[in-house]
Amino acid sequence: MADPQKILSARLERGLEILGIEVTTKQLQALLHYQALLVQWNQRFNLTAVRDPEAMIVRHLLDSLAISHCVKNLSIADVGTGAGLPGLPLGIIDEQRKVTLLDSNGKKTRFLNHVKQELVLTNITIEQSRVEDFYPETAFEVVVSRAFTQLDKMVPACRHLLKEGGRVFAMKSQSVSEEIAAMGDVAKVIAIHNIAVPFLDEERVLVELQLTTKDKP
């Protein structure tokens, strides 16, 4: 019988190859360790609806890493990060990237702190807070989110987190035309990137936004 861990590792390695992402052995093992911890904690704390380990590789790790070619900045806030997605995988594959994982849910931030300690991720910071209540000492170049909330609510809520000229990258799994229309003129759409997640036959887009100077009433 095939070793389940070897199957997971092979699936992740092939997915990274398809995405054109090169990782070290240490980074590959860190991604797999993170996934294993997610499986373990999910049994007790229901961190994600995805239960199957191989599905986690695709729907969590590869889904998050599929945006890495778009988000190349070194100062990132992942708002509503949940179990650490997409920020944690993005931080694992680039140790120079400073990633702050922001979530108001205590059980999820406890999990994230455990992962940080287990994997010795010095470039990852975890904050338990609502987005509106978190004021960083230094603003971020980029805010990312994965199914956090609709754009018309997300963009104004994240304004104070960003440096001047900072951008928002919102991961979406369906058409976003209505969300963009509802957003009004609080942000300018820079691009809508079509994202292909290896082994996943579902639509994914990444909406890249630049905030306007002021919020509109």
C-alpha positions in Angstrom: 0.0 0.0 0.0 1.3 3.4 -0.9 2.5 5.7 1.9 -0.2 8.5 2.4 2.5 11.0 3.2 4.4 10.3 0.0 1.2 10.7 -1.9 0.6 14.1 -0.3 4.2 15.2 -0.9 4.1 14.1 -4.5 0.8 16.0 -5.1 2.2 19.1 -3.5 5.5 18.9 -5.4 3.7 18.4 -8.7 1.4 21.3 -8.0 4.3 23.6 -7.2 6.0 22.5 -10.4 2.9 23.4 -12.4 2.8 26.8 -10.7 6.5 27.4 -11.4 7.3 27.8 -7.7 10.7 26.5 -6.6 11.0 25.6 -2.9 13.7 24.2 -0.7 13.4 20.8 1.0 12.9 22.7 4.2 10.1 24.8 2.8 8.4 21.8 1.3 8.5 19.9 4.6 7.2 23.1 6.4 4.2 23.2 4.0 3.4 19.5 4.7 3.9 19.9 8.4 1.5 22.9 8.4 -1.1 20.7 6.5 -0.6 17.9 9.0 -1.2 20.2 11.9 -4.3 21.6 10.2 -5.7 18.0 9.9 -4.9 17.4 13.6 -6.4 20.6 15.0 -9.3 20.4 12.6 -10.6 17.3 14.4 -11.0 19.3 17.6 -11.6 22.9 16.6 -13.3 22.7 13.2 -10.9 25.2 11.6 -12.0 24.4 8.0 -14.8 22.6 6.2 -12.2 20.7 4.1 -11.4 17.4 5.9 -9.6 15.3 3.4 -5.8 15.7 3.6 -5.3 15.5 -0.2 -8.1 18.1 -0.7 -6.3 20.4 1.8 -3.2 20.2 -0.4 -5.2 21.4 -3.4 -7.8 23.7 -1.9 -5.7 25.3 0.8 -2.0 25.1 0.0 -2.0 25.2 -3.8 -5.0 27.6 -3.9 -3.1 30.0 -1.7 0.2 29.7 -3.5 -1.4 30.1 -6.9 -1.4 33.9 -6.3 2.3 34.1 -5.4 3.3 35.4 -8.8 0.9 38.3 -8.4 1.7 39.2 -4.8 5.4 39.7 -4.7 5.5 42.4 -2.0 7.4 41.9 1.2 5.0 43.5 3.7 1.6 41.7 3.8 -1.4 41.7 6.0 -3.7 38.7 5.5 -7.1 39.8 6.9 -9.7 37.3 8.1 -6.9 34.7 7.7 -8.8 31.9 9.4 -6.5 28.9 9.4 -3.7 31.0 7.9 -4.8 31.2 4.3 -3.3 32.5 2.0 -0.7 34.3 4.2 0.9 31.3 5.9 1.8 29.4 2.8 3.0 32.6 1.1 5.2 33.3 4.1 6.6 29.8 4.2 7.9 29.9 0.6 9.5 33.3 1.0 11.3 33.9 4.3 12.1 37.5 3.4 8.3 38.3 3.2 6.9 39.7 6.4 3.3 38.5 6.8 0.8 39.5 9.5 -2.1 37.1 10.0 -5.1 38.9 11.3 -8.2 37.2 12.7 -10.6 37.8 15.5 -11.3 34.1 16.3 -9.3 32.9 19.3 -9.2 29.3 18.4 -7.8 30.1 15.0 -5.1 32.4 16.3 -4.1 29.8 18.9 -3.7 27.3 16.0 -1.6 29.9 14.1 0.6 30.6 17.0 1.2 26.9 17.5 2.1 26.5 13.8 4.5 29.5 14.1 6.2 27.9 17.1 6.4 24.4 15.6 7.8 25.6 12.3 9.9 28.5 13.7 8.5 31.0 11.3 10.2 34.2 12.3 8.7 36.2 9.4 5.1 35.5 10.6 3.2 37.7 13.0 -0.3 36.7 14.4 -2.8 39.3 15.7 -6.1 38.4 17.2 -8.3 41.4 16.3 -11.1 42.7 14.1 -9.7 44.4 11.1 -11.3 47.7 12.1 -9.6 47.6 15.6 -6.1 46.7 14.4 -3.7 49.6 13.9 -0.2 48.5 13.0 2.9 50.4 14.0 4.0 50.3 10.3 1.5 50.2 7.5 1.6 47.4 4.9 2.4 47.4 1.2 -0.4 44.9 0.6 -3.6 43.5 2.1 -4.7 40.0 0.9 -7.8 38.2 1.7 -9.4 34.8 0.8 -13.2 34.8 0.9 -13.1 37.4 3.7 -16.1 39.6 2.8 -17.5 41.6 0.0 -15.3 44.2 -1.6 -17.6 47.2 -0.6 -17.1 46.2 3.0 -13.5 45.0 2.9 -11.9 47.9 1.1 -13.0 50.7 3.5 -12.2 48.5 6.5 -8.7 47.9 5.4 -7.7 51.4 4.4 -5.9 52.2 7.6 -3.7 49.2 7.2 -2.1 50.3 3.9 0.8 52.6 3.0 0.1 55.3 0.5 -0.2 53.5 -2.9 -0.8 50.2 -1.2 -2.9 47.6 -2.8 -5.6 45.1 -2.0 -5.6 41.6 -3.4 -8.9 39.8 -2.9 -9.2 36.1 -3.8 -12.6 35.2 -5.2 -14.1 32.0 -6.5 -16.8 33.5 -8.7 -17.8 36.5 -10.9 -17.0 39.7 -9.1 -18.6 42.2 -11.4 -21.5 42.9 -9.0 -19.1 43.3 -6.1 -17.0 45.7 -8.0 -20.0 47.8 -9.0 -21.2 47.9 -5.4 -17.8 49.1 -4.3 -18.2 52.4 -6.0 -15.2 54.7 -6.3 -13.4 53.9 -3.0 -10.8 51.9 -5.0 -9.6 51.5 -8.6 -9.4 48.1 -10.2 -5.9 47.5 -11.4 -6.4 44.0 -12.7 -8.5 40.9 -12.4 -6.1 38.0 -12.6 -7.4 34.6 -13.6 -5.9 32.0 -11.3 -5.4 28.4 -12.3 -5.1 26.1 -9.2 -3.5 22.8 -10.1 -5.8 19.8 -9.9 -8.9 22.1 -9.3 -11.4 22.6 -12.0 -13.1 25.6 -10.5 -13.0 29.3 -11.3 -10.6 31.4 -9.3 -9.8 35.1 -9.7 -7.6 37.6 -7.9 -8.9 41.2 -7.8 -6.1 43.7 -7.5 -7.2 47.1 -6.2 -5.6 50.4 -5.4 -7.3 52.6 -2.9 -8.4 56.1 -3.9 -7.3 59.1 -1.9 -10.3 59.3 0.3 -13.3 57.2 1.2 -16.5 58.4 -0.4 -19.7 58.9 1.6 
